[in-house]
Amino acid sequence: METRGGFYITQIKQLQDRIFERLLAENGIEISGGQGRILFILWKDDDLTISEISEKTSLAKNTVSAVIDGMVNKGIVERSINPQNRRQTIVSLTEYAKSLQAEYEAVSQQMNDLFYQGFSEKEQVQFEQYLARILETLTENLHTGRQ
């Protein structure tokens, strides 16, 4: 049996990114997809290290560092040295970033509504359970190297 789940996930991700960035721009929010993922994590738990952000977003550390550089330049986040471990940098939200949260969440809700258009509540729950299983398998494989 030929399966195309991974192919569909890749296509969905690409389309979702483009549509989401368009919705953000239409709402006057100038944030890229990668920046949004980092903001989403920081809105839940501010003052994180690059490693913690990398782990929570599934982005590579060097990618997180590069995205954070752009966010610092735009005044979205700021960096500081961790007083408990001077080798670590702490990334924190600025007041500007905090002010964007409600608008960003409204756009995220628009995206979710589009995503699940035509799905029953039961189908949504089932679909998300399947996605969570795939994510768990892939995460475990990344950390152990086993299939």
C-alpha positions in Angstrom: 0.0 0.0 0.0 1.4 3.4 -1.0 1.1 6.0 1.7 1.4 9.7 1.3 0.9 11.0 4.8 4.4 12.6 5.0 3.9 14.2 1.6 0.5 15.7 2.6 2.0 16.9 5.9 4.7 18.7 4.0 2.3 20.3 1.6 -0.1 21.3 4.4 2.8 22.9 6.3 3.9 24.9 3.3 0.4 26.2 2.6 -0.4 26.8 6.2 2.8 28.9 6.6 1.9 31.0 3.5 -1.7 31.6 4.5 -0.8 32.3 8.2 1.8 34.9 7.2 -0.8 36.5 4.8 -3.3 36.7 7.7 -0.7 38.2 10.0 0.2 40.8 7.4 -3.5 41.6 6.8 -3.8 42.3 10.5 -0.7 44.5 10.6 1.5 41.9 12.5 4.9 41.8 10.9 6.1 38.5 12.3 7.5 35.5 10.3 6.4 31.9 11.0 9.6 31.1 12.9 9.3 34.2 15.0 5.7 33.3 15.7 6.6 29.8 16.9 9.2 31.3 19.3 6.7 34.0 20.5 4.1 31.3 21.1 6.5 29.5 23.4 7.7 32.7 25.2 4.1 33.8 25.8 3.5 30.6 27.7 6.8 30.6 29.6 9.0 33.8 29.3 12.7 34.0 30.0 14.0 30.9 28.3 17.5 29.8 27.0 18.1 29.2 23.4 18.3 25.5 24.2 14.9 25.5 25.9 13.4 27.4 23.0 15.0 25.0 20.5 13.6 22.0 22.4 10.0 23.4 22.7 9.8 24.6 19.1 11.6 21.6 17.5 13.8 24.2 15.7 17.6 23.7 15.5 19.6 25.8 18.0 21.4 27.6 15.2 18.0 28.4 13.6 16.6 29.7 16.9 19.7 31.9 17.3 19.3 33.4 13.9 15.6 34.0 14.3 16.2 35.5 17.8 18.8 37.9 16.2 16.1 39.3 13.9 13.6 39.5 16.7 16.1 41.5 18.9 16.7 43.9 15.9 12.9 44.4 15.7 12.5 45.0 19.4 10.4 41.9 19.9 12.7 40.1 22.4 15.8 40.9 24.3 18.8 38.9 25.4 20.4 38.9 28.8 23.1 36.8 30.5 21.8 34.2 32.9 23.1 35.3 36.4 23.2 31.6 37.6 25.1 30.4 34.5 27.0 33.1 32.7 27.5 30.9 29.6 23.7 30.9 29.0 21.7 33.6 27.3 18.2 34.2 28.5 15.6 35.4 25.9 12.8 37.6 27.2 9.7 39.2 25.7 9.6 43.0 25.3 6.5 45.0 26.2 5.9 45.3 22.4 5.9 41.5 22.1 3.5 41.2 25.0 1.2 43.7 23.3 1.0 41.5 20.2 -0.3 38.4 22.0 -4.1 39.0 21.8 -3.9 40.0 18.1 -1.7 37.0 17.2 -4.0 34.6 19.1 -7.0 36.0 17.1 -5.1 35.3 13.8 -4.2 31.8 15.1 -7.9 31.2 15.8 -8.7 32.3 12.2 -6.1 29.7 11.0 -7.6 27.0 13.2 -11.1 27.7 12.0 -9.8 27.4 8.4 -7.9 24.2 9.2 -10.9 22.4 10.7 -13.5 23.7 8.3 -15.9 20.9 7.6 -14.6 18.7 10.4 -16.9 17.5 13.3 -15.6 18.0 16.8 -15.0 14.3 17.1 -13.0 14.3 13.8 -10.9 17.2 15.1 -10.1 15.3 18.3 -9.3 12.1 16.5 -7.1 13.9 13.9 -5.1 15.6 16.7 -4.6 12.3 18.5 -3.1 10.8 15.3 -0.9 13.9 14.9 0.3 13.6 18.5 1.2 10.0 18.0 3.2 10.8 14.9 5.0 13.7 16.7 5.8 11.4 19.6 7.3 8.8 17.3 9.4 11.3 15.4 10.6 13.0 18.6 11.5 9.7 20.1 13.4 8.7 16.9 15.3 12.0 16.9 16.5 11.4 20.5 17.2 7.7 20.2 17.9 7.2 16.5 15.7 4.2 16.6 12.6 3.5 14.5 
